[in-house]
Amino acid sequence: MSFEPTPFYISIPQEKLDDIQNRVKNYPWDTITTYDPSWNPGPPPNELRPICDYWSSKYDWRETEKTINSLPHFKANVSTMDIHFIHERGSGQNPQPLLLLHGWPYSFISYTHLVPRLAHPERYGGKEEDAFTVIIPSFPGFAFSSIKEPLSPRQVAGIMNDLMTSVLGYKTYIAHGGDWGSYTSDLLGFHYPNSCIGVHIGGNSSVRHYGGAAHSGEYVKDATDAEISFAKLEHGIWQTEKAYNLIQSIRPLKLAYAMMDSPVGVAAWILEAFHVWADLRGKSLTEVFDVKILIDEVMIYLVTNTFNTATWIYAADWKDNQWTLPEGKKVEVPTGFIASPDPVFPAPPREVLEKSHRRIVRWRDVNEGGHFLFYEGPDVVVEELIEFGKVVRGLRIE
């Protein structure tokens, strides 16, 4: 059952902010030692502590709150859950609805800086007719969206389609995302092709063809050398990088007890992923990401008390164990893809993706940018979404 959306305004109680600030300021750094000064064992104190010092002395959540509140926020009851989302109506007479789906360890705020350029391209040297109406929901259990039990990406896709069609009344829309957002976008295109008429992926696609599950090292009998090489590469990387995934999938509550009590612990857990998954290549974490952005991403989990529930999608996905499309099936809707040098989730070769996607209508290889393209390569993301929107419009006209 779905209900009309109601306006929503973010206002975190000051006592909550003060408590976080005090915990960061009073963290017992003298108890943290390391046998290796690199990031291999985890975030080294000499790099994490300066971020936390900035956090406790200069960072201002109210500034972030003011910025994100400048966009129109709403909540709606979808499938008995309160789902939070941004809904920015685009310029012109017929802006195309665009659903932007986040992943972990980030949130809806990761896309907010792209909204003006996508919804009002004419203000940035573009054309009004290319405008999107932009919808950015928080996944169930993330930020300001509620959750009652672990939900798989397939279930989340159903909720997002209901939000777009039943609540907001859009007959058709395009979905874009990375991480869980790409997974869910693909499932929207597969299960709801009459409403989700285009899928655009930023980075890696986890929805694969039958017999070729991501990270498994498996490939079909008629696989090419390129497919075999990629399957081995992906599997090899995953053997050293999957620890976070396993604990969030199998023992999420064991992790949550510590994380719900320690803002610095949450920062270490999340920023390690930003460090390892980003395309740093000779740069430090704070050279690639503004320190304020990093703290914003951590804070959204803290001010909403959602570090625990944000891991539930891993638990549900692990239980479902449905990591490929059914045998002989493909995502039939038009698909666009940005292939970036993500060091942990490498982009599959086009021939691999074509086994699970029938209509790849736009493909772009980029030489820079990792898992967080919305920060690492925002110009590319905006450009490709606008161009993909043009292609989808053209196909619809034909």
TORKE-789555 format. One record per residue (C-alpha): x, y, z. Coordinates in pm, whole numbers, plus 50000, padded with zeros to 5 digits. Example, Ala and Ser with C-alpha at 12.3 -4.5 7.8 and 13.67 -1.06 7.14 Angstrom:
<recs>
east=51230 | north=49550 | up=50780
east=51367 | north=49894 | up=50714
</recs>
This chain:
<recs>
east=50000 | north=50000 | up=50000
east=50126 | north=50347 | up=49915
east=50025 | north=50691 | up=50035
east=50074 | north=51049 | up=49924
east=50419 | north=51189 | up=49999
east=50455 | north=51451 | up=50270
east=50725 | north=51718 | up=50289
east=51019 | north=51632 | up=50511
east=51276 | north=51861 | up=50672
east=51603 | north=51740 | up=50821
east=51670 | north=51873 | up=51169
east=51900 | north=51669 | up=51390
east=51869 | north=51745 | up=51764
east=52164 | north=51945 | up=51896
east=52220 | north=51701 | up=52181
east=52278 | north=51426 | up=51924
east=52539 | north=51638 | up=51746
east=52706 | north=51732 | up=52075
east=52729 | north=51367 | up=52179
east=52895 | north=51269 | up=51850
east=53133 | north=51565 | up=51874
east=53234 | north=51476 | up=52231
east=53292 | north=51112 | up=52148
east=53518 | north=51205 | up=51858
east=53705 | north=51463 | up=52064
east=53760 | north=51224 | up=52355
east=53856 | north=50917 | up=52155
east=54147 | north=50735 | up=52328
east=54401 | north=50756 | up=52048
east=54679 | north=50638 | up=52279
east=54522 | north=50290 | up=52277
east=54563 | north=50253 | up=51899
east=54891 | north=50109 | up=51776
east=54977 | north=49945 | up=51447
east=55245 | north=49710 | up=51320
east=55218 | north=49857 | up=50968
east=55188 | north=50231 | up=50894
east=55012 | north=50170 | up=50560
east=54640 | north=50117 | up=50503
east=54684 | north=49740 | up=50474
east=54571 | north=49657 | up=50831
east=54315 | north=49938 | up=50824
east=54315 | north=50319 | up=50847
east=54649 | north=50425 | up=51004
east=54616 | north=50663 | up=51300
east=54844 | north=50922 | up=51140
east=54586 | north=50960 | up=50857
east=54259 | north=50900 | up=51038
east=54334 | north=51120 | up=51338
east=54378 | north=51447 | up=51138
east=54036 | north=51384 | up=50980
east=53887 | north=51332 | up=51325
east=54063 | north=51643 | up=51459
east=53902 | north=51847 | up=51182
east=53573 | north=51675 | up=51261
east=53584 | north=51768 | up=51630
east=53707 | north=52126 | up=51583
east=53600 | north=52269 | up=51246
east=53326 | north=52052 | up=51093
east=52972 | north=52193 | up=51102
east=52681 | north=51955 | up=51043
east=52440 | north=52248 | up=51032
east=52612 | north=52370 | up=50716
east=52557 | north=52030 | up=50556
east=52200 | north=52020 | up=50682
east=52127 | north=52361 | up=50530
east=52269 | north=52254 | up=50195
east=52072 | north=51932 | up=50167
east=51756 | north=52098 | up=50297
east=51776 | north=52339 | up=50003
east=51640 | north=52050 | up=49795
east=51279 | north=51928 | up=49832
east=51260 | north=51625 | up=50063
east=50962 | north=51399 | up=50117
east=50855 | north=51082 | up=50288
east=50596 | north=50835 | up=50166
east=50466 | north=50508 | up=50301
east=50566 | north=50241 | up=50050
east=50504 | north=49873 | up=50126
east=50440 | north=49965 | up=50492
east=50774 | north=50147 | up=50522
east=50843 | north=50518 | up=50537
east=51070 | north=50592 | up=50244
east=51261 | north=50920 | up=50232
east=51346 | north=51080 | up=49899
east=51443 | north=51400 | up=49723
east=51213 | north=51503 | up=49439
east=51345 | north=51791 | up=49227
east=51122 | north=51870 | up=48931
east=51319 | north=51949 | up=48617
east=51296 | north=52246 | up=48386
east=51078 | north=52260 | up=48077
east=50754 | north=52099 | up=47975
east=50847 | north=51731 | up=47984
east=51152 | north=51650 | up=48199
east=51237 | north=51282 | up=48204
east=51208 | north=51114 | up=48548
east=51548 | north=50993 | up=48668
east=51586 | north=50767 | up=48971
east=51931 | north=50792 | up=49131
east=52010 | north=50497 | up=49358
east=52296 | north=50500 | up=49607
east=52494 | north=50215 | up=49757
east=52709 | north=50144 | up=50062
east=52903 | north=50303 | up=50232
east=52746 | north=50619 | up=50102
east=52392 | north=50764 | up=50092
east=52144 | north=50990 | up=49915
east=52364 | north=51293 | up=49991
east=52627 | north=51159 | up=49752
east=52412 | north=51267 | up=49455
east=52280 | north=51597 | up=49586
east=52551 | north=51810 | up=49422
east=52452 | north=51667 | up=49081
east=52085 | north=51759 | up=49110
east=52099 | north=52118 | up=48977
east=52297 | north=52016 | up=48669
east=52064 | north=51729 | up=48588
east=51735 | north=51903 | up=48666
east=51825 | north=52243 | up=48521
east=52095 | north=52193 | up=48254
east=52013 | north=52527 | up=48089
east=52165 | north=52703 | up=48391
east=52499 | north=52534 | up=48318
east=52529 | north=52585 | up=47946
east=52307 | north=52291 | up=47851
east=51963 | north=52263 | up=47697
east=51635 | north=52278 | up=47882
east=51493 | north=51988 | up=47680
east=51758 | north=51759 | up=47831
east=51634 | north=51817 | up=48185
east=51544 | north=51537 | up=48425
east=51308 | north=51533 | up=48716
east=51544 | north=51387 | up=48975
east=51435 | north=51144 | up=49248
east=51692 | north=51032 | up=49505
east=51556 | north=50790 | up=49765
east=51726 | north=50653 | up=50072
east=51732 | north=50275 | up=50061
east=51525 | north=50104 | up=50333
east=51732 | north=50107 | up=50651
east=51954 | north=50388 | up=50529
east=51938 | north=50750 | up=50651
east=51574 | north=50854 | up=50693
east=51404 | north=50547 | up=50539
east=51263 | north=50288 | up=50777
east=51298 | north=49911 | up=50759
east=51137 | north=49621 | up=50943
east=51341 | north=49324 | up=50828
east=51631 | north=49259 | up=50588
east=51533 | north=49324 | up=50227
east=51711 | north=49187 | up=49923
east=51795 | north=49400 | up=49618
east=51502 | north=49233 | up=49441
east=51266 | north=49348 | up=49715
east=51419 | north=49696 | up=49719
east=51364 | north=49716 | up=49343
east=50995 | north=49648 | up=49397
east=50974 | north=49926 | up=49655
east=51152 | north=50172 | up=49427
east=50926 | north=50090 | up=49134
east=50624 | north=50137 | up=49358
east=50761 | north=50473 | up=49470
east=50807 | north=50589 | up=49113
east=50480 | north=50460 | up=48970
east=50221 | north=50430 | up=49249
east=50334 | north=50716 | up=49473
east=50478 | north=50967 | up=49227
east=50265 | north=50862 | up=48933
east=50535 | north=50833 | up=48667
east=50451 | north=50591 | up=48389
east=50814 | north=50556 | up=48283
east=51155 | north=50647 | up=48422
east=51530 | north=50585 | up=48392
east=51731 | north=50433 | up=48679
east=52097 | north=50501 | up=48751
east=52326 | north=50381 | up=49027
east=52649 | north=50233 | up=49148
east=52717 | north=49960 | up=49404
east=52377 | north=49844 | up=49541
east=52229 | north=50116 | up=49322
east=52355 | north=49952 | up=49004
east=52235 | north=49612 | up=49122
east=51889 | north=49751 | up=49196
east=51877 | north=49950 | up=48871
east=51946 | north=49635 | up=48671
east=51672 | north=49449 | up=48859
east=51430 | north=49734 | up=48791
east=51504 | north=49707 | up=48419
east=51468 | north=49329 | up=48429
east=51151 | north=49296 | up=48638
east=50973 | north=49622 | up=48546
east=51065 | north=49698 | up=48183
east=50733 | north=49869 | up=48113
east=50809 | north=50140 | up=48368
east=51189 | north=50136 | up=48404
east=51267 | north=50201 | up=48037
east=51641 | north=50258 | up=48071
east=51922 | north=50151 | up=48304
east=52245 | north=50344 | up=48344
east=52534 | north=50202 | up=48545
east=52819 | north=50400 | up=48695
east=53113 | north=50166 | up=48746
east=53047 | north=49797 | up=48808
east=52747 | north=49579 | up=48728
east=52685 | north=49295 | up=48974
east=52387 | north=49148 | up=48789
east=52541 | north=48891 | up=48559
east=52438 | north=48622 | up=48314
east=52354 | north=48271 | up=48425
east=52671 | north=48080 | up=48510
east=52890 | north=48386 | up=48558
east=52821 | north=48524 | up=48906
east=53026 | north=48829 | up=49004
east=53343 | north=48757 | up=49208
east=53292 | north=48380 | up=49176
east=53559 | north=48312 | up=48916
east=53298 | north=48117 | up=48722
east=53235 | north=48153 | up=48350
east=53026 | north=47975 | up=48089
east=53165 | north=47704 | up=47864
east=53181 | north=47924 | up=47555
east=53359 | north=48208 | up=47737
east=53619 | north=48405 | up=47543
east=53973 | north=48457 | up=47667
east=53876 | north=48808 | up=47779
east=53584 | north=48673 | up=47983
east=53798 | north=48407 | up=48147
east=54070 | north=48659 | up=48227
east=53820 | north=48900 | up=48382
east=53653 | north=48626 | up=48590
east=53991 | north=48527 | up=48735
east=54090 | north=48890 | up=48798
east=53764 | north=48972 | up=48975
east=53778 | north=48655 | up=49184
east=54138 | north=48716 | up=49285
east=54071 | north=49071 | up=49404
east=53767 | north=48957 | up=49598
east=53965 | north=48703 | up=49798
east=54153 | north=48983 | up=49974
east=53874 | north=49242 | up=49982
east=53562 | north=49049 | up=50081
east=53604 | north=49052 | up=50461
east=53374 | north=49351 | up=50513
east=53109 | north=49188 | up=50292
east=53118 | north=48859 | up=50480
east=53077 | north=49013 | up=50823
east=52800 | north=49249 | up=50707
east=52627 | north=48954 | up=50538
east=52668 | north=48687 | up=50806
east=52730 | north=48864 | up=51139
east=52596 | north=49219 | up=51096
east=52473 | north=49250 | up=51455
east=52811 | north=49147 | up=51594
east=52959 | north=49444 | up=51410
east=52675 | north=49681 | up=51498
east=52729 | north=49667 | up=51874
east=53071 | north=49828 | up=51840
east=52985 | north=50067 | up=51558
east=52669 | north=50206 | up=51716
east=52883 | north=50310 | up=52014
east=53181 | north=50465 | up=51835
east=53172 | north=50748 | up=51581
east=53545 | north=50704 | up=51520
east=53487 | north=50333 | up=51464
east=53222 | north=50410 | up=51203
east=53461 | north=50655 | up=51038
east=53738 | north=50393 | up=51026
east=53505 | north=50129 | up=50880
east=53357 | north=50357 | up=50613
east=53665 | north=50558 | up=50518
east=53868 | north=50240 | up=50471
east=53625 | north=50151 | up=50193
east=53659 | north=50498 | up=50040
east=54037 | north=50459 | up=50047
east=54053 | north=50110 | up=49898
east=53772 | north=50143 | up=49643
east=53862 | north=50488 | up=49507
east=54108 | north=50553 | up=49227
east=54382 | north=50712 | up=49437
east=54694 | north=50609 | up=49239
east=54960 | north=50809 | up=49419
east=54720 | north=51045 | up=49595
east=54603 | north=51051 | up=49955
east=54240 | north=51006 | up=50055
east=54195 | north=51375 | up=50132
east=54353 | north=51476 | up=49801
east=54080 | north=51290 | up=49613
east=53792 | north=51365 | up=49851
east=53730 | north=51686 | up=50039
east=53753 | north=51608 | up=50410
east=53410 | north=51763 | up=50467
east=53255 | north=51523 | up=50216
east=53412 | north=51226 | up=50393
east=53274 | north=51337 | up=50728
east=52931 | north=51407 | up=50574
east=52917 | north=51047 | up=50453
east=53004 | north=50917 | up=50798
east=52770 | north=51155 | up=50977
east=52461 | north=51051 | up=50785
east=52495 | north=50702 | up=50939
east=52554 | north=50850 | up=51285
east=52282 | north=51115 | up=51304
east=52022 | north=50865 | up=51183
east=52150 | north=50567 | up=51386
east=52143 | north=50350 | up=51074
east=52485 | north=50185 | up=51057
east=52321 | north=49864 | up=51181
east=52017 | north=49857 | up=50950
east=52219 | north=49970 | up=50648
east=52399 | north=49635 | up=50658
east=52078 | north=49434 | up=50642
east=52069 | north=49441 | up=50263
east=52389 | north=49234 | up=50272
east=52225 | north=48978 | up=50500
east=51920 | north=48951 | up=50275
east=52128 | north=48927 | up=49959
east=52344 | north=48653 | up=50112
east=52036 | north=48455 | up=50214
east=51870 | north=48487 | up=49873
east=52186 | north=48389 | up=49687
east=52040 | north=48504 | up=49354
east=52340 | north=48666 | up=49189
east=52269 | north=48591 | up=48825
east=51977 | north=48626 | up=48590
east=51775 | north=48314 | up=48510
east=51922 | north=48093 | up=48239
east=51869 | north=48242 | up=47894
east=51742 | north=48576 | up=48027
east=51880 | north=48926 | up=47980
east=51803 | north=49282 | up=48084
east=51617 | north=49392 | up=47771
east=51580 | north=49766 | up=47830
east=51838 | north=50011 | up=47687
east=52150 | north=50021 | up=47902
east=52429 | north=50275 | up=47940
east=52757 | north=50207 | up=48117
east=53057 | north=50401 | up=48243
east=53360 | north=50173 | up=48275
east=53602 | north=50319 | up=48529
east=53928 | north=50186 | up=48682
east=53768 | north=50078 | up=49009
east=54049 | north=49890 | up=49192
east=53819 | north=49652 | up=49384
east=53510 | north=49625 | up=49162
east=53661 | north=49635 | up=48812
east=53429 | north=49709 | up=48522
east=53355 | north=49398 | up=48317
east=53455 | north=49394 | up=47952
east=53169 | north=49487 | up=47724
east=53140 | north=49130 | up=47595
east=53077 | north=49010 | up=47952
east=52808 | north=49269 | up=48012
east=52643 | north=49191 | up=47680
east=52572 | north=48839 | up=47807
east=52335 | north=48990 | up=48066
east=52227 | north=49306 | up=47884
east=52078 | north=49287 | up=47535
east=52068 | north=49653 | up=47445
east=52381 | north=49842 | up=47541
east=52315 | north=50170 | up=47367
east=52590 | north=50379 | up=47524
east=52932 | north=50285 | up=47663
east=53209 | north=50509 | up=47789
east=53554 | north=50409 | up=47909
east=53719 | north=50656 | up=48146
east=54079 | north=50654 | up=48263
east=54021 | north=50804 | up=48606
east=53773 | north=50747 | up=48886
east=53691 | north=50445 | up=49096
east=53388 | north=50329 | up=49287
east=53265 | north=50678 | up=49372
east=53226 | north=50838 | up=49030
east=52973 | north=51091 | up=49158
east=53263 | north=51246 | up=49352
east=53563 | north=51130 | up=49148
east=53419 | north=51212 | up=48807
east=53098 | north=51413 | up=48844
east=53131 | north=51579 | up=48503
east=53141 | north=51239 | up=48333
east=52836 | north=51117 | up=48525
east=52632 | north=51424 | up=48432
east=52742 | north=51417 | up=48069
east=52668 | north=51047 | up=48028
east=52328 | north=51064 | up=48196
east=52224 | north=51352 | up=47971
east=52346 | north=51171 | up=47660
east=52183 | north=50846 | up=47771
east=51858 | north=51032 | up=47831
east=51870 | north=51161 | up=47473
east=51918 | north=50809 | up=47339
east=51628 | north=50669 | up=47543
east=51402 | north=50954 | up=47429
east=51497 | north=50884 | up=47069
east=51426 | north=50514 | up=47103
east=51088 | north=50588 | up=47255
east=50998 | north=50819 | up=46967
east=51097 | north=50556 | up=46713
</recs>
